[in-house]
Amino acid sequence: MKLFLAFALLKVLGFRLADIREILSQENPGEFIQDRLDKQLQEFKTEIDAAKESVETIKALQPYLSHLNDLPITSIGEMGDIMQNKKDLRNTRTVLFASGIAMDIVELAAFVVSLRTGQWGWFIAAIVIAVIGATWLVNFMYHRVAYVCPNCGFIFRPTKKAFFFSAHTFATRKLKCPNCHETNSCLEISANAKEY
């Protein structure tokens, strides 16, 4: 009965049958079990770390999958490279957002000052600064992003005119691919994903 309980406990701890036979044949099974448990614990930790990394990769890919349903299988391998640049794209968007907020604050402050003092030069100056700032931000964005065609997987940078006037969302822009000549909502990526 004692042997059966030892066998059941070792099985619950995840030991294989071959390991259990080896353990039961040892003169000092306690020390041998401790050594095996330490090794098994390290293997589990390694597997957990790998699983956590896979979970993070899946979480990072999920927002992009709805935009990539039509990509051919051959371009899926390139997705790892594209995902590496997610941080660069987030930094670019953060600069755009912060700069936009700063320009809005300046415009609002100039409007309030102009309203209270009756001197509208402050507000006109703020509008001029906002137009210059917006022009700079568009140029900043243009040089830091590229697009992936969902039809053929080609990575490209559009002309400035197409970039400026095309319909867009937070993550896509309606563009004509220079490779397959199809017009689609192309996924925005960091321009560092590929040299042009």
N, C-alpha and C positions, 0 to 999 in steps of 0.2 A: 504494500500500500504506500509506503514511504517513497519507493522508487517511482510509482505512478504519479504521486503528487509532485515530485521533483520534475518528472517528465512534462507534466501539464504546465507547471510554472515556467519552465524553460520555453515551452511552445508559445505560451502567452507573451513572453518577453521577445518573441520574434526569431528564436533560434531555429535553424533548419534541422532536419532529422540527423544529417551527418554530423553537425555540430554537437547535438545532444549525445550521440554515441561517443564522440571524442571526449566530451565533458565527463560522462559517466565512467569513462575508463581512466581518468586522471586520479593520481594519489591525493592531490590537493585541489578538489574541484572548485572550492570557493575562490581561490586566487585566480584560477583559470577563467571562471565565470566573470569575475570582476574585470579582467583584462579584455575578454570578449565584449562585455557590456560597454566598456569605455570605447572600444573600436566601433561598435554598433551606434553608440550615441554620436560619435563624430560623423559617421556616415549619414545619420538622420539629419544632423545640423547642416551638412553639405547639401543634402537633398532639399531641405527647407529653404536654404539661401537661394538655391537654383530656382525653386518654385516661386519665391518672392520676386526674384528678378523677372521671371516670366510673367507674373501678375502685373508688374510695373510696365513691361513692354506692351501687354495687352491693353492696359488702361491708356497708355499713350497712343496706341493705334486706333482705338475705338472711335474717337471723334472724326477721324479721317476716312473710315471705312465707307460711310454713306456717300462720300464723294468719289470713291474709287471702284464702285461696283462694275464699271465697264472696262476697267484696265485689263489688258491681256495678261495671262499668267506669267509670261516672260518678264514683265516689268515689276512683278511683286518682289523679286530679289532686290530691286533698287529701293524698296521702301525702307529698308534698314538705314541706308545712307540718308534718305530724306528725313527719317525720324531723328537722326543725329542733329539735324539743323533746327529742330523744333524750338530749342532754347534761343537760338539766334532770332528766329521769327518772333518769339514772345518778347524778346528785348526790343526789337524794332517797334512792335506794336505798343509797348510800354512807353517808349520815347514819344511816339505819335500821340498817345492818349494824354500823357503828362503835358506835352507842349500845347495840345489843344485846350486843355483845362486852363493852363497859364494864360493863353491868349484870350480865352473867354473872361477870365478874371480881370485882365487889363481892360478889355472892352467894356465890361460892366462898370468897373471903377471909373473909367473915363466918361461913361454915360451919366453916372450919378453926379460926378463933379460938374459936368457940363450942364446938367439939369439944375443944379443948385446955384451955380455961378452965372449961368446964362451965356457963358463963353463956350461955343460949340467947337472951337479949335481943338480942344482936348479929345473930343469924340471923333472928329475927322482924323486926327493923328493916330488914334487907336485903330480906326478902320484901315488906314494905310499900313500900319504895322501888322495888322491881322492878315491883310492880303499878301504882304511880303512873307510873313511867317507861313501862311498856308501854301504859298508857292514853294518855299523851301521844304516844307514837310512832304509835299507831293513828290518833289525831286528826291528827297531823302528816301522815301518809301520805294520809289521806282528803282533806285540803284541797289536796294537790299532785298528785293523779292524776284522770284521767277515763278513760272506756272507749269503744271503738269497737265497734259492733254488726257482726258479720260478715255478718249477713243484709241489713241496709239501709244500713250505713255511717254511721249516726247516732252522733254523739259526745255522751256524756251522763255525768253523775255520779249514781250510785245513792244511795238513802237510806243513812243511817249503819247502820241495822239490816241492810239487804241487803249492804252493804260488809263488815260485821263477820262475819256468819254464812255468807256464800257460800263455796263451795269455790273454791280458787284454786291457780294455779301461780305460778312466778316472773314470767310475763309476761301471764297471763290470769286472768279471774275469771268464774265462772258466774253470769250476771245476766240479768234480764228487761229487754229493751229497752223504754223508755217510748214509743218511736215505732212499732215494728212488733209489740210485745208477744210476741216470740219469746224463748225462753230459750236462750242460747248461751254459749260461752266467749268473752268479749269481751276484746279486746286492750287492755292497759293502756298509756296514754300520759300525757304530762305534761299537767296541767290548763291550762298556758299555751297549749295548741294551739287553744283556742277559749274565748271568753267565755261565761259562763253567765247 
